Amino acid sequence: MVEVRKKALFIIDVQPNTLSGKALDLIPNVVEYIKRTEYDAYVEATYYADKSSMLFKQMKFFMPKEKSGGTSQEVLDVLGAKLAPRLSVTKNTRSCFQGANATELEKFIEKHDIKEAHFLGFDINDCVLASAYSAVDRGLFSYVIEDLCHHNSGLEGLKEAALLVLRRQHMTIMS
């Protein structure tokens, strides 16, 4: 008998205020994917980098909540049409499992009996990667949706490097 696992889609940092170029071009694909697929739950994560964050302490990267903005309105609209439970989390860390809402996220996953996590969003080499590995550390099957992730650094090859790491761990799928 095949095990049926409840799945959650994690939408990581799809914040237009923080994106440019090819990254912005990915938002319509994210919207279409969410429209055509059904999950048992949805988690939408947004980030900011205040002066207490490691992003600021380590890299001097500063982006307050009000500047980073929220998740794309188009994404929020399509999520609003879904009947499955949904949780919004904010974070000033790389992993959505480590942010201010970490306990709330853990309770949400437990309450809805989520066993598998699918990730899309930005940056694949940073917050998506950290969140996917954090999910594994919590005992979840974890997959990054390759064609619905990107980075915002402008460095060609960075996405492929992150995917290489994830593929070696059998942690990727396509939309």
C-alpha positions as CSV (number, residue, x, y, z in Angstrom):
1,M,0.0,0.0,0.0
2,V,1.3,3.5,-0.9
3,E,1.6,5.9,2.0
4,V,-0.4,9.0,1.5
5,R,1.3,12.0,3.1
6,K,-0.4,15.3,3.8
7,K,1.5,18.1,1.9
8,A,2.0,21.8,2.5
9,L,3.2,24.3,0.0
10,F,5.7,26.8,1.4
11,I,5.8,30.1,-0.5
12,I,9.1,31.7,0.5
13,D,9.8,35.4,0.1
14,V,7.8,36.1,-3.0
15,Q,7.9,39.8,-2.2
16,P,8.0,42.1,-5.3
17,N,9.7,45.0,-3.3
18,T,12.7,42.7,-2.9
19,L,12.9,41.3,-6.4
20,S,14.2,42.4,-9.8
21,G,14.8,41.0,-13.3
22,K,14.2,37.3,-13.9
23,A,13.0,36.9,-10.3
24,L,10.0,39.2,-10.9
25,D,9.2,37.3,-14.1
26,L,8.7,34.1,-12.1
27,I,5.7,35.5,-10.1
28,P,3.1,34.7,-12.8
29,N,4.3,31.1,-13.0
30,V,4.0,30.8,-9.2
31,V,0.4,32.1,-9.4
32,E,-0.5,29.6,-12.1
33,Y,1.0,26.7,-10.2
34,I,-0.9,27.6,-7.1
35,K,-4.1,27.9,-9.1
36,R,-3.8,24.4,-10.7
37,T,-2.5,22.4,-7.7
38,E,-4.1,21.5,-4.4
39,Y,-2.2,21.1,-1.1
40,D,-3.5,20.2,2.4
41,A,-2.1,23.4,3.8
42,Y,-0.2,26.6,2.7
43,V,2.5,28.5,4.4
44,E,3.4,32.0,3.1
45,A,6.7,33.4,4.5
46,T,8.1,36.9,4.2
47,Y,11.4,38.3,5.3
48,Y,12.9,41.4,6.5
49,A,16.4,42.2,7.8
50,D,16.4,44.4,10.9
51,K,19.5,45.3,12.9
52,S,18.9,42.3,15.1
53,S,19.1,39.8,12.2
54,M,22.1,37.7,11.3
55,L,21.7,39.1,7.8
56,F,22.6,42.5,9.2
57,K,25.2,41.3,11.7
58,Q,27.0,39.2,9.2
59,M,26.5,40.9,5.9
60,K,25.4,44.5,6.9
61,F,22.3,43.9,4.9
62,F,19.4,46.0,6.2
63,M,15.8,45.9,5.0
64,P,13.1,46.9,7.5
65,K,9.6,45.3,7.3
66,E,8.1,48.4,5.8
67,K,10.6,48.4,2.9
68,S,10.6,44.6,2.2
69,G,6.8,44.7,1.7
70,G,4.6,41.6,1.7
71,T,3.9,38.7,-0.5
72,S,2.8,39.4,-4.1
73,Q,-0.8,40.5,-4.2
74,E,-1.5,38.1,-7.1
75,V,-0.1,35.2,-5.0
76,L,-2.3,36.3,-2.0
77,D,-5.4,36.5,-4.2
78,V,-5.0,33.0,-5.5
79,L,-4.2,31.7,-2.0
80,G,-7.4,33.4,-0.7
81,A,-9.4,31.2,-3.1
82,K,-8.0,28.0,-1.5
83,L,-10.0,26.2,1.1
84,A,-7.0,24.5,2.8
85,P,-5.6,26.0,6.0
86,R,-3.1,28.8,5.6
87,L,-0.4,30.3,7.8
88,S,1.5,33.5,7.2
89,V,4.9,33.9,8.9
90,T,7.4,36.7,9.0
91,K,11.1,36.1,9.6
92,N,14.4,37.9,10.0
93,T,16.2,34.6,9.5
94,R,16.9,32.5,6.5
95,S,14.7,29.6,7.4
96,C,11.0,30.1,8.0
97,F,11.3,27.5,10.7
98,Q,13.6,29.8,12.7
99,G,11.6,33.0,12.6
100,A,9.5,34.8,15.1
101,N,6.6,32.5,14.2
102,A,8.6,29.2,14.6
103,T,6.4,27.8,17.4
104,E,3.3,28.8,15.6
105,L,4.6,27.1,12.4
106,E,5.5,23.9,14.3
107,K,2.0,23.8,15.9
108,F,0.4,24.4,12.4
109,I,2.3,21.5,10.9
110,E,1.4,19.2,13.8
111,K,-2.3,20.2,13.8
112,H,-2.7,19.5,10.1
113,D,-0.6,16.4,10.2
114,I,1.8,17.6,7.5
115,K,4.4,15.1,6.5
116,E,5.7,16.6,3.2
117,A,6.8,20.2,2.4
118,H,7.2,21.6,-1.1
119,F,9.1,24.9,-1.4
120,L,9.0,27.7,-4.0
121,G,10.3,31.2,-4.0
122,F,13.4,33.2,-3.4
123,D,16.4,33.0,-3.0
124,I,16.9,29.4,-3.8
125,N,20.5,29.5,-2.6
126,D,19.5,31.1,0.7
127,C,16.0,31.2,2.3
128,V,14.5,28.4,0.2
129,L,17.5,26.1,0.8
130,A,17.6,26.9,4.5
131,S,13.9,26.3,4.9
132,A,14.0,23.0,3.0
133,Y,16.8,21.7,5.1
134,S,15.1,22.8,8.3
135,A,12.0,20.9,7.2
136,V,14.1,17.7,6.8
137,D,15.6,18.3,10.3
138,R,12.0,18.3,11.6
139,G,11.3,15.0,10.0
140,L,9.4,16.2,6.9
141,F,9.9,15.0,3.4
142,S,11.2,18.1,1.7
143,Y,11.2,19.1,-1.9
144,V,12.1,22.3,-3.7
145,I,10.2,23.0,-6.9
146,E,13.0,23.7,-9.3
147,D,11.3,25.7,-11.9
148,L,9.5,27.9,-9.3
149,C,12.6,29.1,-7.5
150,H,15.2,31.6,-8.4
151,H,17.7,34.0,-6.9
152,N,18.0,37.8,-6.9
153,S,21.8,38.2,-6.9
154,G,22.4,38.5,-10.7
155,L,25.0,35.8,-10.5
156,E,24.6,33.4,-13.3
157,G,25.0,29.8,-12.2
158,L,24.0,30.4,-8.6
159,K,20.6,28.7,-9.1
160,E,22.3,25.7,-10.7
161,A,24.8,25.4,-7.9
162,A,21.9,25.4,-5.3
163,L,20.0,22.9,-7.4
164,L,23.1,20.6,-7.6
165,V,23.2,20.5,-3.8
166,L,19.5,19.8,-3.5
167,R,19.4,17.2,-6.4
168,R,22.2,15.2,-4.7
169,Q,20.0,14.9,-1.7
170,H,16.9,14.0,-3.8
171,M,15.2,17.1,-2.7
172,T,13.8,18.6,-5.9
173,I,10.8,18.2,-8.1
174,M,9.4,20.1,-11.1
175,S,6.0,21.9,-11.2
